[in-house]
Structure formats: structure tokens, C-alpha cells
Amino acid sequence: MFCKTSPQLSLFDVNNVFPRALPKEDRCYLYREQIYPLIDEDIFRELYPADCGRPTRR
């Protein structure tokens, strides 16, 4: 089952659990905010059958 990714952050996001663990300039923030939204998830829709299996990670 294919589900679009939610832009909502997780409760267990690094900033919520360990607010000072990573500097704001870390590349993981760059990836999440600027690169990840550019990925077209619809091209992967056919890999997730609608009638069986677990849904894509939300």
C-alpha cells in the first residue's frame, strides 16, 4: 500500500530528544529541508501493491 510521506516531524526527531546533539549546520538538516522534498515518491508507487503488504513508512 502506497502512502505519501507526511511533512510533519516525528515526536522522536533529534531536535526534540537531544536538542543540542547536532549543530544547526549539520548536513542532515540540509537534506531533510531542501533535498528530501525534491524526491518524486510517485515513481515508487508500483513497488507497493494496494491489496497486500504493509504500507510505506509515513
C-alpha positions, 0 to 999 in steps of 0.5 A: 500500500502506497502512502505519501510521506507526511511533512510533519516531524516525528515526536522522536526527531533529534531536535526534540530528544537531544536538542543540542546533539547536532549543530544547526549546520549539520548536513542532515538538516540540509537534506531533510529541508531542501533535498528530501522534498525534491524526491518524486515518491510517485515513481515508487508507487508500483513497488507497493501493491494496494491489496497486500503488504504493509504500507510505506513508512509515513 
